[in-house]
């Protein structure tokens, strides 16, 4: 499209037909490397639907767990407010002592979950107690001036929800410039003095709107400077008779931190009441029970993936929200990487989809490891049908899906029964939490482990009270199970309980009768020979003793539990097509969630082409087009513990000035631009922790890494 003209001018070239730009949606990522786009769309829709259901369940669980502590907090806030509004004696005495009502809320060390808790708490307080809620963070309040500015700015924002005329807005904007408790008190009296208008809709707690309290929430109390807290509390105590302030301390460690930050003269100005939230481990157990041990959701995690998520929770952050994010990532990875994840749905929808499987999808079924293991156990005729006939494969696949759902329906109640028995044993050989037992059952045959044998040995020595109580718990678990597969086991447990009740009138413990006569013999004067003879007789008597009715019944109960475990708690790998509903990509989850920063840094600095696609992979060799920090990093790997900065600079300048035809003249001095680039690269390496200044030699830096990485 060139033009040959001797005159100057403007030439218009009509562009060729361009392709219309299409916006890429999230569903398009599921279609990558898939032959059938409809399959990717179906997987994406199933993934979205499943996660929305799981997300709503987690939110409901969060509300239920917070309900009790929120109710107690609301009751405390309302009581403090009612005392102020009605001028009761309790508030009068508090005014005389200048005490500020304070709620100390201990939330635990899972700091990342506190945002969601305080967000929900703020909404609840706004709806039920007061519109004047201030949420303060330590990073926003380095001094008392910034704290007061943040306090007043948030309260002025609250005033936008009230019916205030323009003149009051002008007054508020003027007072906002003067950030003091006196201006806040005047603003509050002006706001509460105004009569309510009929056009404003009040909440159900409208009786608190006449003079609602000002609730100040210190989100992370441990991070606040002690001097700032002390000054603010002392100032606030002087205005408590005109301004109904209520403090709420968010504590992550222990309530003792209040006395660490505040001296007695300041803490005595607070009327503190302690509130303890549910521990994060109990919250995690509830999430595992409701999401992973529930038959309502078809998606399951393999033992290794669940162990990775629990390990990150226990050894990193104690954050239930991060655990849920890891669960969400597992759902996405499963539907993205597994072609047969479309079968991860309800039984009715799965059977319907199986009947419409295409030939390519039938081939995906045939390539599953669990299906190949099943084929190897069949006769040659059946093997040929499974590998060649799509119609026969669809019929068998439908049976596999039904068996898998039936397996899950019996797996969960039997697992809970086993946990009821093992959780009362000393030292918890099978784990204290049900999640530990669940991981063990997912990974292998649980009855082949030594811990299981030790648990059965301890169960055979259980006392009657513990045995009966645990059997009743198991009976209640099986009664909640809606299916008919465990009807026989349910009747068997009821029979055991009836037999235990019939033994009430009989004497079960007969050890005293056995030991009466030997004790009398031992009390007499005897020699060593007679003592040895008596002890041998006692041993033989115990061996030949016939077990009592209770001991026989106890052995029957333990054998019944053992048979139940061997029948229903086989690992999921034994079921064909388990890959459709079980996600086993533990390495992918570990790579995404449990980052290894040093390896990532070394890869980026040693071979920048991994992240910068414009560069060609140099496989660790020095290249002048690489970023400066990469060149400096590779040169520092060739040095010892101490690095001479001048030699390092000369090597850096040599690499920077090197070309394909000739190298930099060594006698030429380094220019200022190269020197500046080197200083910046070394500063960045020092910031990343690869080198540090040293006092041993002034023109050297110390290397902080070993070897080549």
VOGU-3710 file (C-alpha; in Angstrom, 3 decimals, decimal comma):
1> xxxxxxxxxx> 0,000/0,000/0,000  2,565/2,514/-1,094  2,048/5,585/-3,259  4,458/7,188/-5,716  3,807/10,878/-5,954  6,039/13,920/-6,185  3,451/16,143/-4,549  2,583/16,387/-0,922  -0,872/15,250/0,024  -3,079/13,135/2,224
11> xxxxxxxxxx> -3,790/9,636/1,027  -6,593/7,543/2,455  -6,316/3,773/2,470  -9,445/1,863/3,309  -8,626/-0,829/5,841  -9,256/-4,421/5,027  -12,111/-6,262/6,663  -11,264/-6,576/10,299  -12,429/-9,271/12,593  -14,979/-8,197/15,119
21> xxxxxxxxxx> -13,615/-8,036/18,610  -15,341/-10,507/20,826  -15,286/-10,143/24,576  -13,866/-13,142/26,383  -16,040/-14,454/29,165  -15,113/-16,711/32,028  -16,838/-19,618/30,282  -14,426/-19,328/27,347  -11,529/-20,440/29,531  -13,264/-23,769/30,036
31> xxxxxxxxxx> -13,399/-24,225/26,242  -9,629/-24,034/25,794  -8,171/-27,268/24,402  -11,666/-28,802/24,262  -13,085/-30,251/21,090  -16,682/-29,739/22,185  -17,509/-26,171/23,255  -20,870/-27,255/24,619  -19,076/-29,523/27,068  -17,026/-26,584/28,354
41> xxxxxxxxxx> -20,135/-24,450/28,708  -21,883/-27,194/30,643  -18,902/-27,609/32,963  -18,738/-23,880/33,602  -22,452/-23,637/34,386  -22,243/-26,642/36,709  -19,239/-25,117/38,455  -21,025/-21,813/38,974  -24,201/-23,447/40,256  -22,354/-25,741/42,646
51> xxxxxxxxxx> -20,211/-22,980/44,107  -23,179/-20,644/44,565  -24,872/-23,339/46,620  -21,726/-23,956/48,686  -21,156/-20,231/49,146  -24,682/-19,646/50,417  -24,205/-22,534/52,841  -20,969/-21,036/54,182  -22,614/-17,634/54,632  -25,488/-19,254/56,478
61> xxxxxxxxxx> -23,016/-21,090/58,717  -21,166/-17,846/59,416  -24,394/-16,128/60,434  -25,390/-19,008/62,686  -21,990/-19,096/64,403  -21,960/-15,327/64,936  -25,568/-15,129/66,057  -24,950/-15,986/69,703  -22,074/-13,589/70,291  -23,794/-10,877/68,243
71> xxxxxxxxxx> -26,949/-11,244/70,334  -24,927/-10,849/73,537  -23,157/-7,810/72,134  -26,409/-6,201/71,011  -27,904/-6,833/74,448  -24,876/-5,140/76,057  -25,056/-2,150/73,709  -28,783/-1,730/74,196  -28,429/-1,871/77,960  -25,735/0,784/77,948
81> xxxxxxxxxx> -27,881/2,957/75,717  -31,075/2,507/77,727  -29,252/3,512/80,919  -28,154/6,739/79,274  -31,510/7,522/77,697  -33,578/6,853/80,809  -30,985/8,412/83,181  -31,000/5,399/85,443  -28,893/5,090/88,564  -26,486/2,770/86,788
91> xxxxxxxxxx> -25,673/5,442/84,226  -25,539/8,157/86,888  -22,969/6,230/88,868  -21,034/5,603/85,705  -21,148/9,325/84,910  -19,776/10,181/88,340  -16,914/7,755/87,859  -16,512/8,750/84,185  -16,547/5,089/83,123  -17,074/4,257/79,468
101> xxxxxxxxxx> -18,970/1,030/78,611  -16,500/-1,195/76,798  -16,958/-4,586/75,145  -13,764/-6,637/74,774  -14,379/-9,004/71,865  -11,799/-11,821/71,665  -11,854/-13,085/68,077  -8,724/-15,240/67,922  -5,512/-15,150/65,915  -7,227/-15,645/62,555
111> xxxxxxxxxx> -6,831/-11,956/61,750  -7,788/-12,359/58,085  -11,301/-13,394/59,127  -11,849/-10,344/61,318  -12,835/-8,124/58,382  -15,882/-10,238/57,619  -16,834/-10,448/61,299  -16,640/-6,696/61,856  -18,463/-6,012/58,601  -21,359/-8,231/59,687
121> xxxxxxxxxx> -21,284/-6,772/63,202  -21,404/-3,217/61,862  -24,446/-4,042/59,734  -26,221/-5,641/62,690  -25,504/-2,663/64,941  -26,691/-0,232/62,283  -29,954/-2,137/61,907  -30,734/-2,748/65,572  -28,930/-0,314/67,873  -27,441/2,851/66,419
131> xxxxxxxxxx> -26,540/4,456/63,089  -23,440/6,010/64,661  -20,821/3,260/64,282  -17,144/4,068/63,739  -14,612/1,436/62,691  -11,017/2,447/63,450  -7,836/0,689/62,320  -4,373/1,171/63,773  -2,721/1,994/60,456  -5,106/4,924/59,983
141> xxxxxxxxxx> -4,590/6,328/63,494  -0,870/6,881/64,167  -1,677/9,867/66,396  -4,524/11,310/68,416  -5,165/13,965/65,752  -5,603/11,377/62,992  -7,824/9,268/65,262  -10,165/12,196/65,944  -10,220/13,106/62,263  -11,152/9,548/61,324
151> xxxxxxxxxx> -13,771/9,421/64,076  -15,487/12,642/63,044  -15,278/11,954/59,317  -17,029/8,595/59,678  -19,700/10,085/61,950  -20,351/12,939/59,525  -20,855/10,289/56,880  -23,434/8,649/59,136  -25,320/11,953/59,291  -26,086/11,701/55,578
161> xxxxxxxxxx> -28,639/9,016/56,412  -30,555/11,405/58,660  -32,875/14,265/57,652  -30,651/17,324/58,019  -31,231/20,633/56,238  -28,630/22,643/54,357  -27,825/24,927/57,280  -26,855/21,948/59,401  -24,663/20,657/56,602  -22,825/23,941/56,605
171> xxxxxxxxxx> -22,424/23,746/60,379  -21,136/20,182/60,124  -18,603/21,077/57,443  -17,355/23,941/59,581  -17,074/21,769/62,689  -15,348/19,053/60,733  -12,361/21,327/60,407  -12,103/21,468/64,208  -11,584/17,818/65,155  -12,206/17,680/68,885
181> xxxxxxxxxx> -14,492/15,893/71,295  -16,211/19,181/72,089  -17,245/19,634/68,458  -18,346/15,985/68,337  -20,495/16,488/71,445  -22,086/19,593/69,972  -22,750/17,823/66,695  -24,342/14,880/68,509  -26,609/17,094/70,605  -27,648/18,999/67,504
191> xxxxxxxxxx> -28,449/15,796/65,632  -30,399/14,116/68,441  -32,240/17,319/69,379  -33,934/17,469/65,982  -37,431/15,885/65,968  -37,913/12,891/63,725  -39,794/13,463/60,472  -42,610/11,189/59,381  -41,097/10,605/55,951  -38,071/8,879/57,456
201> xxxxxxxxxx> -38,582/5,162/57,902  -37,249/3,865/61,167  -36,042/0,387/61,878  -37,680/-2,050/64,239  -35,586/-0,639/67,076  -36,895/2,916/66,667  -36,884/3,473/70,408  -33,091/3,731/70,241  -33,112/6,524/67,680  -33,987/9,288/70,109
211> xxxxxxxxxx> -30,475/9,335/71,568  -28,524/6,427/70,030  -25,044/5,663/71,372  -21,864/6,415/69,473  -20,108/3,062/69,110  -16,381/3,196/68,426  -14,870/-0,099/67,251  -11,111/-0,577/67,564  -10,620/-3,327/65,017  -7,044/-4,346/65,918
221> xxxxxxxxxx> -6,417/-3,197/69,462  -2,945/-4,762/69,723  -1,650/-2,605/66,859  -2,797/0,742/68,254  -0,102/2,926/69,854  -0,532/2,869/73,619  -0,175/6,635/73,937  -2,930/7,259/71,385  -5,334/4,931/73,175  -4,592/6,446/76,555
231> xxxxxxxxxx> -5,119/10,014/75,370  -8,349/9,175/73,570  -9,819/7,308/76,559  -8,933/10,094/78,985  -10,441/12,740/76,703  -13,578/10,670/76,063  -14,170/10,098/79,776  -14,555/13,837/80,283  -17,451/13,999/77,816  -19,229/10,791/78,800
241> xxxxxxxxxx> -21,984/12,668/80,684  -23,091/14,422/77,453  -22,015/11,916/74,813  -23,081/8,225/75,102  -19,858/6,608/73,939  -19,446/2,850/73,824  -16,114/1,220/72,951  -15,653/-2,161/71,318  -12,152/-3,636/71,394  -11,271/-6,258/68,785
251> xxxxxxxxxx> -8,674/-8,513/70,408  -6,770/-11,252/68,592  -4,602/-12,633/71,391  -5,783/-12,248/74,993  -7,718/-9,722/77,110  -4,510/-9,179/79,094  -3,384/-6,905/76,263  -5,761/-4,220/77,565  -3,789/-3,949/80,792  -0,561/-4,095/78,839
261> xxxxxxxxxx> -1,501/-1,086/76,750  -3,333/0,883/79,412  -2,135/1,717/82,934  -4,506/1,341/85,854  -5,349/5,040/85,877  -6,671/4,736/82,316  -8,190/1,235/82,420  -10,178/2,266/85,498  -12,079/4,664/83,230  -13,511/1,697/81,312
271> xxxxxxxxxx> -16,387/-0,551/82,343  -15,215/-3,675/80,507  -17,260/-6,748/79,687  -15,626/-9,725/77,981  -17,068/-11,549/74,962  -15,450/-14,701/73,524  -16,119/-15,757/69,951  -16,105/-19,314/68,658  -12,601/-20,665/68,081  -11,429/-20,953/64,494
281> xxxxxxxxxx> -10,822/-24,708/64,830  -14,432/-25,273/65,877  -15,537/-23,080/62,992  -13,452/-25,179/60,599  -14,967/-28,388/61,964  -18,440/-26,988/61,317  -17,517/-26,054/57,746  -16,083/-29,523/57,082  -19,188/-31,193/58,534  -21,637/-29,084/56,540
291> xxxxxxxxxx> -19,798/-28,910/53,215  -17,571/-31,972/52,845  -19,391/-34,496/55,046  -22,779/-33,596/53,631  -24,529/-35,615/50,944  -26,217/-32,441/49,697  -23,127/-31,437/47,694  -21,823/-33,985/45,166  -18,322/-32,456/45,026  -15,708/-34,165/47,221
301> xxxxxxxxxx> -12,040/-33,694/48,026  -9,456/-36,424/48,037  -7,512/-37,117/51,207  -4,325/-35,403/49,989  -6,117/-32,215/48,887  -8,007/-31,985/52,168  -4,771/-32,554/54,056  -3,100/-29,710/52,133  -5,926/-27,283/52,970  -5,957/-28,298/56,638
311> xxxxxxxxxx> -2,156/-28,041/56,868  -2,237/-24,506/55,465  -4,947/-23,662/57,979  -3,136/-25,107/61,006  0,413/-23,997/60,207  -0,091/-20,646/58,470  -3,093/-18,437/59,244  -5,932/-20,248/61,083  -8,212/-18,523/58,579  -11,495/-20,254/57,786
321> xxxxxxxxxx> -12,102/-17,801/54,950  -8,831/-18,812/53,303  -9,833/-22,444/53,738  -13,095/-21,678/51,924  -11,147/-19,899/49,164  -9,000/-23,004/48,814  -12,170/-25,054/48,551  -13,429/-22,703/45,849  -10,153/-23,069/43,963  -10,522/-26,849/44,196
331> xxxxxxxxxx> -13,996/-26,657/42,678  -12,748/-24,504/39,791  -9,720/-26,708/39,148  -11,867/-29,834/39,188  -14,359/-28,570/36,620  -11,592/-27,076/34,489  -9,258/-30,072/34,385  -11,658/-33,027/34,540  -13,750/-33,604/31,363  -16,250/-35,788/33,244
341> xxxxxxxxxx> -16,874/-33,181/35,934  -20,271/-32,598/34,280  -21,325/-35,725/36,189  -20,625/-33,905/39,477  -24,270/-33,023/40,063  -27,415/-34,562/41,477  -28,168/-38,201/40,694  -31,133/-37,373/38,468  -29,166/-34,883/36,357  -26,134/-37,186/36,181
351> xxxxxxxxxx> -28,203/-40,125/34,866  -29,838/-37,810/32,358  -26,461/-36,611/31,142  -25,032/-40,142/30,960  -27,754/-41,167/28,518  -26,679/-38,350/26,178  -22,936/-38,991/26,243  -21,160/-38,559/22,924  -18,536/-40,952/21,588  -15,712/-38,603/22,644
361> xxxxxxxxxx> -17,114/-38,442/26,158  -17,399/-42,237/26,245  -13,723/-42,374/25,371  -13,032/-40,054/28,313  -14,803/-42,563/30,541  -12,699/-45,402/29,163  -9,472/-43,521/29,938  -10,236/-43,130/33,635  -7,852/-45,168/35,840  -10,694/-46,386/38,052
371> xxxxxxxxxx> -12,612/-47,590/35,006  -9,566/-49,412/33,635  -9,104/-51,134/36,992  -12,720/-52,238/36,877  -12,332/-53,569/33,311  -9,356/-55,700/34,331  -11,512/-57,552/36,862  -14,216/-58,502/34,318  -14,517/-61,445/31,952  -13,198/-61,101/28,371
381> xxxxxxxxxx> -16,717/-60,758/26,889  -17,613/-57,940/29,265  -14,284/-56,269/28,603  -14,943/-56,196/24,879  -18,411/-54,665/25,403  -17,091/-52,025/27,754  -14,321/-50,995/25,378  -16,259/-51,119/22,102  -19,971/-50,625/22,734  -21,027/-47,099/23,713
391> xxxxxxxxxx> -24,587/-48,141/24,598  -23,371/-50,830/26,981  -20,868/-48,383/28,465  -23,627/-45,825/29,102  -25,724/-48,405/30,925  -22,784/-49,417/33,108  -21,827/-45,780/33,690  -25,322/-45,082/35,015  -24,916/-47,962/37,468  -21,497/-46,645/38,509
401> xxxxxxxxxx> -22,972/-43,220/39,261  -25,800/-44,761/41,291  -23,355/-46,895/43,261  -21,169/-43,835/43,899  -24,088/-41,843/45,313  -25,153/-44,827/47,408  -21,572/-45,136/48,673  -21,587/-41,515/49,842  -24,947/-41,923/51,567  -23,625/-44,746/53,743
411> xxxxxxxxxx> -20,065/-43,475/54,110  -20,934/-40,345/56,097  -23,134/-41,882/58,847  -20,763/-44,819/59,388  -17,845/-42,385/59,603  -19,687/-40,401/62,270  -20,408/-43,603/64,216  -16,752/-44,594/64,152  -15,742/-41,097/65,257  -18,156/-41,279/68,199
421> xxxxxxxxxx> -16,358/-44,383/69,433  -12,760/-43,309/68,742  -13,122/-39,751/70,068  -13,659/-41,008/73,647  -10,483/-43,112/73,711  -7,403/-41,918/75,604  -4,739/-40,152/73,503  -7,120/-40,235/70,488  -5,367/-42,890/68,349  -7,638/-42,086/65,362
431> xxxxxxxxxx> -7,605/-38,323/65,899  -9,633/-35,974/68,033  -11,451/-34,204/65,181  -13,608/-35,952/62,635  -11,632/-34,332/59,800  -8,547/-36,335/60,818  -10,491/-39,592/60,667  -12,039/-38,515/57,368  -8,617/-37,916/55,786  -7,404/-41,315/56,988
441> xxxxxxxxxx> -10,442/-43,094/55,530  -10,027/-41,328/52,170  -6,387/-42,295/51,745  -6,362/-46,033/52,593  -8,215/-48,947/54,129  -8,549/-47,672/57,646  -8,856/-51,144/59,162  -5,322/-52,025/57,989  -3,653/-49,352/60,125  -2,051/-49,943/63,515
451> xxxxxxxxxx> -4,026/-47,077/65,060  -7,261/-48,808/64,155  -6,175/-52,042/65,845  -5,140/-50,086/68,929  -8,553/-48,374/68,959  -10,388/-51,702/68,823  -8,263/-53,014/71,693  -9,230/-49,997/73,796  -12,888/-50,308/72,815  -12,922/-53,860/74,120
461> xxxxxxxxxx> -12,145/-52,431/77,570  -14,775/-49,682/77,655  -16,912/-49,233/80,728  -20,627/-49,810/80,492  -21,664/-46,159/80,832  -19,385/-44,976/78,028  -20,317/-47,882/75,801  -24,062/-47,368/76,208  -23,821/-43,590/75,727  -21,751/-43,929/72,558
471> xxxxxxxxxx> -24,054/-46,610/71,168  -27,008/-44,272/71,689  -25,166/-41,534/69,774  -24,565/-43,918/66,888  -28,227/-44,899/66,950  -29,232/-41,228/66,644  -26,813/-40,764/63,732  -28,306/-43,695/61,814  -31,830/-42,465/62,546  -31,019/-39,184/60,805
481> xxxxxxxxxx> -29,922/-41,136/57,735  -32,874/-41,164/55,316  -31,839/-44,162/53,196  -32,760/-47,803/53,610  -29,268/-49,282/53,237  -28,590/-49,134/56,978  -31,953/-50,358/58,266  -30,463/-53,687/59,374  -27,632/-51,953/61,232  -30,137/-49,637/62,915
491> xxxxxxxxxx> -32,193/-52,552/64,240  -29,017/-54,272/65,418  -28,022/-51,230/67,506  -31,507/-51,071/69,023  -31,146/-54,738/69,997  -27,810/-54,032/71,678  -29,323/-51,196/73,702  -32,192/-53,421/74,848  -29,694/-56,058/75,985  -27,735/-53,433/77,895
501> xxxxxxxxxx> -30,900/-52,365/79,698  -31,602/-55,974/80,690  -28,205/-56,123/82,348  -29,008/-53,266/84,735  -29,992/-55,590/87,606  -27,019/-57,907/87,215  -23,633/-57,380/88,749  -21,178/-56,681/85,947  -18,029/-55,893/87,839  -16,996/-59,097/89,622
511> xxxxxxxxxx> -13,345/-58,249/89,999  -13,749/-57,803/93,742  -15,093/-61,339/94,130  -12,134/-62,713/92,229  -9,609/-60,897/94,334  -11,136/-61,481/97,793  -9,597/-64,882/98,443  -6,164/-64,066/96,952  -6,053/-60,878/99,010  -6,687/-62,873/102,191
521> xxxxxxxxxx> -3,916/-65,254/101,189  -1,527/-62,435/100,492  -2,262/-60,772/103,824  -0,965/-63,834/105,672  2,696/-64,291/106,440  4,282/-66,265/103,616  7,602/-66,875/101,964  8,711/-66,109/98,422  7,718/-69,542/97,106  4,157/-69,271/98,431
531> xxxxxxxxxx> 3,828/-65,754/97,024  4,921/-66,895/93,571  2,527/-69,839/93,706  -0,374/-67,586/94,700  0,307/-65,141/91,871  0,433/-67,965/89,312  -2,897/-69,267/90,582  -4,439/-65,808/90,211  -3,123/-65,594/86,643  -4,492/-68,998/85,688
541> xxxxxxxxxx> -7,841/-68,145/87,250  -8,149/-65,025/85,130  -7,240/-66,909/81,970  -9,779/-69,634/82,563  -12,466/-67,234/83,758  -15,613/-67,312/81,687  -16,538/-63,844/80,347  -19,588/-62,225/81,851  -22,694/-61,280/79,887  -21,603/-57,656/79,678
551> xxxxxxxxxx> -18,147/-58,590/78,374  -19,672/-60,835/75,722  -22,081/-58,102/74,709  -19,272/-55,547/74,595  -17,277/-57,781/72,261  -20,332/-58,137/70,017  -20,722/-54,348/69,811  -17,054/-53,852/68,934  -17,215/-56,599/66,292  -20,360/-54,981/64,896
561> xxxxxxxxxx> -18,573/-51,621/64,540  -15,586/-53,359/62,956  -17,792/-55,079/60,360  -19,556/-51,789/59,693  -16,241/-50,063/59,013  -14,955/-52,795/56,713  -18,202/-52,808/54,742  -18,867/-49,085/54,254  -15,612/-47,159/54,803  -13,591/-48,372/51,844
571> xxxxxxxxxx> -11,580/-45,550/50,180  -13,235/-43,896/47,147  -10,507/-45,180/44,791  -12,228/-48,558/44,946  -15,312/-47,148/43,194  -15,384/-46,802/39,387  -15,745/-43,230/38,083  -14,860/-41,675/41,421  -12,725/-39,138/39,477  -15,917/-37,440/38,278
581> xxxxxxxxxx> -16,728/-36,104/41,757  -13,392/-36,303/43,625  -10,724/-33,659/43,073  -7,219/-35,020/43,628  -4,969/-32,227/42,293  -3,082/-31,656/45,530  0,015/-30,344/43,723  -2,003/-27,644/41,929  -3,608/-26,492/45,175  -0,253/-26,448/46,945
591> xxxxxxxxxx> 1,307/-24,477/44,095  -1,427/-21,826/44,113  -1,981/-21,460/47,860  1,323/-22,380/49,483  3,659/-20,099/47,581  7,444/-20,526/47,662  8,749/-16,955/47,174  12,452/-17,738/47,116  12,121/-20,209/44,233  9,957/-17,745/42,315
601> xxxxxxxxxx> 12,495/-14,951/42,890  15,407/-17,120/41,810  13,557/-18,200/38,669  12,656/-14,615/37,766  16,162/-13,266/38,354  18,102/-16,183/36,894  15,901/-16,657/33,828  13,704/-13,569/33,272  12,307/-15,048/30,060  10,062/-17,187/32,265
611> xxxxxxxxxx> 7,996/-14,087/33,054  9,072/-11,642/30,316  7,975/-13,284/27,100  9,797/-10,673/24,994  13,129/-12,150/26,067  14,539/-15,382/24,759  15,373/-18,028/27,324  19,047/-17,620/28,148  19,204/-20,628/30,518  21,146/-18,693/33,119
621> xxxxxxxxxx> 23,725/-17,107/30,785  24,547/-13,388/30,981  22,822/-11,224/28,392  22,962/-7,454/27,914  19,240/-7,152/27,153  18,250/-8,678/30,494  17,001/-6,366/33,269  19,742/-4,790/35,353  18,767/-6,597/38,533  18,988/-9,947/36,707
631> xxxxxxxxxx> 22,514/-9,157/35,482  23,624/-8,075/38,945  22,028/-11,177/40,491  23,807/-13,588/38,123  27,131/-11,854/38,725  26,695/-12,027/42,489  26,163/-15,805/42,260  29,755/-16,118/41,006  31,201/-14,356/44,071  32,079/-15,569/47,520
641> xxxxxxxxxx> 30,817/-14,445/50,916  32,155/-10,906/50,498  31,665/-9,074/47,183  33,934/-6,251/46,072  31,648/-3,484/44,794  34,209/-2,117/42,322  34,839/-5,507/40,730  31,100/-6,098/40,662  30,582/-2,732/38,926  33,230/-3,453/36,291
651> xxxxxxxxxx> 31,705/-6,841/35,515  28,262/-5,223/35,328  29,513/-2,536/32,937  31,208/-5,178/30,784  27,960/-7,110/30,378  25,930/-3,937/29,749  28,319/-2,642/27,079  28,899/-5,977/25,381  27,661/-6,314/21,766  27,736/-9,063/19,244
661> xxxxxxxxxx> 30,715/-7,539/17,345  32,994/-6,207/20,072  33,203/-5,978/23,823  33,655/-2,948/26,037  37,220/-1,666/26,348  38,386/-2,595/29,874  40,502/0,583/30,140  37,488/2,819/29,561  35,882/4,228/32,691  32,296/3,442/33,591
671> xxxxxxxxxx> 29,912/6,232/32,608  27,473/7,820/35,064  24,365/6,180/33,604  25,818/2,676/33,944  26,983/3,542/37,460  23,488/4,703/38,407  21,915/1,571/36,946  24,308/-0,569/38,954  23,544/1,283/42,202  19,829/0,814/41,642
681> xxxxxxxxxx> 20,247/-2,912/40,902  22,339/-3,445/44,052  19,798/-1,501/46,128  17,010/-3,725/44,810  19,000/-6,846/45,671  19,563/-5,476/49,162  15,845/-4,812/49,500  15,090/-8,411/48,475  17,572/-9,721/51,045  20,320/-11,101/48,815
691> xxxxxxxxxx> 23,118/-8,776/49,993  23,721/-6,458/52,941  26,360/-3,878/53,908  29,250/-5,104/56,040  31,641/-3,364/58,423  34,479/-5,775/57,734  35,428/-3,931/54,535  33,998/-0,584/53,512  33,958/-1,303/49,768  32,376/-4,743/50,132
701> xxxxxxxxx> 28,915/-6,168/50,688  28,077/-9,502/52,304  26,224/-12,152/50,376  23,238/-13,659/52,172  22,610/-16,715/49,968  24,361/-20,046/49,534  25,267/-21,907/46,389  23,689/-21,025/43,091  20,188/-20,336/44,430
//
